[in-house]
Amino acid sequence: MSNVVNEQSIKKLELLFTVVDRSKTEFYVDVLSQFKINSQFVVSGLGTATSEFQELLGLNRQKSVIISIVKKDTATAAIKVLQEKFETVKKGKGIAFCVPMSSIIGINVYQFLSDNRLGKE
């Protein structure tokens, strides 16, 4: 296997952060998998709202942060699908945002993160 990457196939990557109720984690991981995401990481978190505020608004403090590595050209589509799911899934509210990755060291690391290990794109 060659370590040379065709410069035309290099696509910029972004980190997509999705914060959802912990009970909906697997659902949103599955939703995101349709975007050829090779790496996803799930981190448990706690919301910061006070208990009085949570009771008033019916919020759940147990959260998951799904960190996905997506190609820049598919990030917008992923955000749109997440927005649709946030609006239509019962108790499926959340937030999502992208942060560009400015550098990656190593061809093999890039190929793994971009799901381009065998030069298939």
C-alpha positions in Angstrom: 0.0 0.0 0.0 1.4 3.4 -1.0 1.7 6.2 1.5 1.2 8.8 -1.3 -2.1 10.7 -1.2 -3.3 12.2 -4.4 -3.6 16.0 -3.7 -7.0 16.1 -5.5 -8.4 13.6 -3.1 -7.4 15.6 0.0 -10.6 17.0 1.6 -10.7 19.3 4.6 -12.1 17.7 7.8 -14.2 19.2 10.5 -15.1 18.1 14.1 -18.8 17.9 14.5 -20.0 18.2 18.1 -23.5 17.0 18.9 -24.9 17.5 22.4 -28.0 15.4 23.2 -29.8 13.7 26.1 -27.9 10.6 27.1 -30.9 8.4 26.3 -30.8 9.5 22.7 -27.0 8.9 22.1 -27.3 5.7 20.1 -30.1 7.1 17.9 -27.9 10.1 16.9 -24.8 8.0 16.4 -26.9 6.0 13.9 -28.2 9.1 12.3 -24.7 10.4 11.8 -23.3 7.1 10.4 -25.1 7.8 7.1 -22.5 10.5 6.4 -19.5 8.1 6.0 -18.1 9.1 9.4 -15.1 6.9 10.2 -14.5 8.1 13.7 -17.0 9.0 16.4 -16.3 9.5 20.1 -19.0 9.7 22.8 -18.3 11.6 26.0 -20.7 11.8 28.9 -21.5 15.2 30.4 -23.8 17.0 32.7 -25.9 20.0 31.8 -25.3 23.2 33.8 -28.9 24.3 34.6 -29.9 24.5 38.2 -32.3 21.8 39.5 -35.1 24.4 39.8 -34.6 25.5 36.2 -34.5 21.9 35.1 -37.8 21.1 36.8 -39.4 24.3 35.4 -38.4 23.4 31.8 -38.5 19.7 32.1 -34.8 19.3 31.2 -32.6 16.3 31.6 -29.2 17.0 33.1 -27.5 13.8 31.8 -26.0 14.6 28.4 -23.7 13.0 25.8 -21.3 14.8 23.5 -20.8 13.0 20.2 -17.6 14.1 18.5 -17.6 13.1 14.9 -14.9 13.7 12.2 -16.6 14.6 9.0 -15.5 15.9 5.6 -16.2 19.6 5.2 -18.4 19.0 2.1 -20.8 16.8 4.1 -20.8 18.8 7.3 -23.6 21.1 6.2 -25.8 18.1 5.2 -25.2 16.5 8.6 -26.1 19.6 10.4 -29.4 19.9 8.4 -30.4 16.4 9.2 -29.6 16.9 12.9 -31.6 20.1 12.9 -34.6 18.2 11.4 -34.2 15.4 14.0 -34.0 17.9 16.9 -37.3 19.4 15.7 -39.2 16.2 15.1 -38.0 13.5 17.5 -39.8 13.4 20.8 -37.4 14.4 23.6 -34.7 14.5 20.9 -33.6 18.1 21.3 -29.9 19.0 21.1 -27.3 21.3 19.7 -24.7 20.7 17.0 -21.8 22.7 15.6 -18.6 22.2 13.6 -15.1 23.3 14.2 -12.6 23.1 11.3 -9.5 20.9 11.7 -6.5 23.1 10.7 -3.9 20.4 10.5 -3.3 16.7 10.7 0.1 15.1 10.9 0.7 12.0 8.9 -0.8 10.6 5.7 -2.0 7.4 7.4 -3.7 9.4 10.1 -5.5 11.6 7.5 -6.5 8.5 5.5 -8.0 6.9 8.6 -9.8 9.9 9.8 -11.2 10.7 6.3 -12.1 7.0 5.7 -9.8 7.1 2.7 -7.4 4.3 3.8 -7.2 2.5 0.5 -7.4 5.6 -1.7 -11.0 4.7 -2.5 -11.8 8.4 -3.0 
